[in-house]
Amino acid sequence: MNYHNPTLRVLNILEALASNSNGLTLTEISEAINSPKSTIFPIIQTMVDRKFIFFNKNSYTYTIGINTFCIGASYTNNMNALTFIKSEMEYIVKKTDEICQLGILEGGDVLYIAKVDSNNPIRILSSVGKKIPAYCTALGKSLISNLNLNEIKLLYPNGLKAFTKNTITDFDILYDELVEIKSTSIATEHGEINPDLNCVSVPLKNGDLIVASISITFPTFRLSEEKLCTIKGALIDAKSKIELFFKENNINDSQLILV
């Protein structure tokens, strides 16, 4: 693989310092990453100025700086957030006995990034990493519910393709539904991507920003008012807990890149 050498030097410097908690001199860094001192000194100086590296003027050694620690802490918070979300998904599955999925918006598609299967002998087969147009799934509609009509049209410049007779293909009708979702925080889908499937979803917000959504998918033959009520209640309860977790742990948007 062909790497970008200036970027590679930055990463090599950080790896060398991370492996030597007592710090390294300029000469030692140069030897560790096999790069001339004259080449890496401007890079190191910039990293010191930006606090990614700390320079000890007494020992003339460099160590990992505070901003590098902050990046590491962001990753830890991110993993903690994902772990918490998955624990709530597991609780939803126990309560509904249906598959629960977590997705994010990627362009105009839903990208499924996590799932918890149920023990139901007849259940939906799904896979992490799958992409589906957002406008025809409950999970996707909850993800785009904050967008205005023009923003939605920009996501789908070729229009809204029909997958079943229930797929919404009119932008105005779709937008009216998204306005309702924004108001209620509940998105539903009845046979819009597959005629035999139903889905209910809620958006997960960090402040005003929708960062992900969780959903429950189940076959049409198990659809009932009682079932819908149980699913909606479980999703709304999980949504409240997850968003409170974001707030109480001061997790910012940059820490919620879930993939």
N, C-alpha and C positions, 0 to 999 in steps of 0.2 A: 504493500500500500504506500502511496506517495503522500507524505505528511507535509504540512506547511511548516517549514523549519522555524520561523520566529515563534509561532505558537507552541511548537514542540519544545523549544528551549524554556519557555515559561513553565510548561508542565513539568519538564525535567527538573527545573530548579525547585519547584514546590515539592516534588517527590523526594528529592535529595534532602531538603530541609525537614520534611516530615519524618524521614528515617533517622534523623540525627537531632534529638531533642536538646542537646547541649549547644547546638549551633555549628555553623561552618564558616570558615573564612572565605574570602573571594577565591583564593587559590584552591582551597579544598572543593568549593563548588565547581570551579573550572575543571578540576581533575575528575570529579564525580560524574559530570555529565559530558566530559570530553569535548568541551568548547573553549575557545580562547577567552582569556579574561577581558580582552579589549572588546570582544563581541557581546559578552553577557553583562558587562558592567552597566551599560545604559539601561538594559532591561531590569536589572536588579535595582538600580537607582529609582526607576519609575515605580517599581513594586514597593519600594520603601516609602516613597512619597505618597502612594495610594494606600499605605498601611496593610498591604498584603504580606509584607516582610518587615521584620523589626531588625534594626541595626544597633548592636551594642557598641558604643564608642569606646568603652574600656577594654573589651576583649577583641574588638574588631571582628566580631562574628555576627552572622545573620541567622535569625530564627523565624518561624512562622509568625505572621502578624495577626492583629485582631480581626481584620476583614476576612482573612482566610478562615478563621474560627467561626465567623458569622455565617459564612457560606455553609460550613459543616453543620452548624446549628440549624440552618434552614432545611437542610436535607433531613436531619433528625426529626424536626417538626413535621415535615412532609410525610415521613414514614409513620409518625405517630398519628397524624390525621387519617391516613389511609387505613391504618390498623383499627382506629376507632370506627370509621365508616363501615369497615367489614364486620366488626362486632355487632353493629346495629343491623346490618343486612342479615346476619345469622339469626338475630332475634326475630326479624320480620318473617324469615322463612319458617321458624318454629311456630310462629303465630298463624301463618296463612297456609303452610304446607305447599307453597309454590315457589318457583325460582325467582331470585332477586338479582338484578343486574345494576351495575354502576357504569355510567357512560359520560363522555365529554364531547364537546362539539369540535369537529375538525373540518373546517370549511363548511360545506352544507351537509355534512354527514355526521351521524352519531358514531363514535368509536367506543366500542364496549371494552372496558379496561379491567373489570372484575365481575365475578358472579359467585353466587352461593346457590348450589342445587338443593332441591327438596328431596325427601325420601319417597315422594309419591311415585307409585309404580308407573303411572302414565304422566310424564312430564315433558316440558319443552326442552329440546336439544339446542344448546347455544354454545358459542365459543368466544373466548376473549380474543380481541384483535379484529373482530368482524366489524364491517362498516355498512351502515344502512342510511339512506337519505332521511334527514331529520324530520321532514314535513309529514311523513306517513307513519311515524312511530310516536307513542305517548312520551317516551323518554326524550326523543328528539324535539318534540313540540314544547316540552317544558324547558329545554335548553335554549330555544329561540324565542321564548315568550316575551322577552324584554325588547325585542327588535321592532322597529317600525316597518311599515309596509315597503318602503323603498329599500331598506336593508335586506328584507326577505327576498325581494325580487332580484337584488344583486347576487344573492346566494345561489339563485336558480335562474340564470339567464336564458336557459332553454325551456323554461316552463316546468310544470309539475307533472311528472310522468305518472300514469295510473298503473298500479300493481294489481289492484282488485277493483271490483265495482264500487267499493266503499272508499277508495283513495280520494282525498280532496285534491282536485286539480285546478281549482279557481283560487287565485291569490286573495281576493276579497273575502271569500268564505273562510279560508285558512286564517287570515288576519283576525277576523271576528272571533274565531275560536281561541287564538293566541291571547287576545285581549281578555277573554273570560278566564283563561289559565293564569294570566298575570294577576287577576283579581282573586282567584280562589286557591292558587298554588296547587291545583290538581289538574293533571292532563290525562285524558283517556283515549283509547284507540280500540276500535271494534272492527277487526278484519280489514284494516287498511293496507297492511303489507302481506298478510296471509289471511285468507278468509276464515280460517279455523282458530285464529288466535285473538286474544284480548289482552290489553295492557293498561296499567295505571301507573302514573309516575308523578314525582314531585321534584322541583328544582332545589338544589342546594346552593344557598347564597352565602357569600362572605361579604357582609355589608350589603351594598346594592348590586354586587356583581354575581351572576350565576356562574359557578365554577364547575358544576357537575350536576348530574341527576341520578336518582335511583328509581327503579321500577320493579313491578311485579307483573309477570306474564303468565297467562294460564289459558287452557283450551276453552273454546266456546261452550262445550257441553257442561263445564263446571260453573258457568256464569249464572249468578243469581243476585238479587238485591242484597241478601244477607252477606254473600261473599264479597260484593263490592264494598259494603259498609266496613267489613273487617279489614280489607286491604287498605282502603283509604285511611282508616284510623291508624293502622300500623305505620303507614308511610308518613303521615303527618306527625305522628309521635316521634319517629326517627329523625325527620327533618328538623324538628325543634331541638332535639338533643345534639345533633351534629352541628347545627349552626351556633348553638350555645358553646359547644366545644371550640369552634373556631374563635369565637369572641373571647372566651375566658383564657385561652392560650395565646392570645395576641398573634394569631397566625395571619400573616399578610398574604396578598394575592400571589406574590412571587414564590411563596412556600407551598402553594396549592397547585403546582404543576404535577398532576398525579401520575404521569407516565414519564 
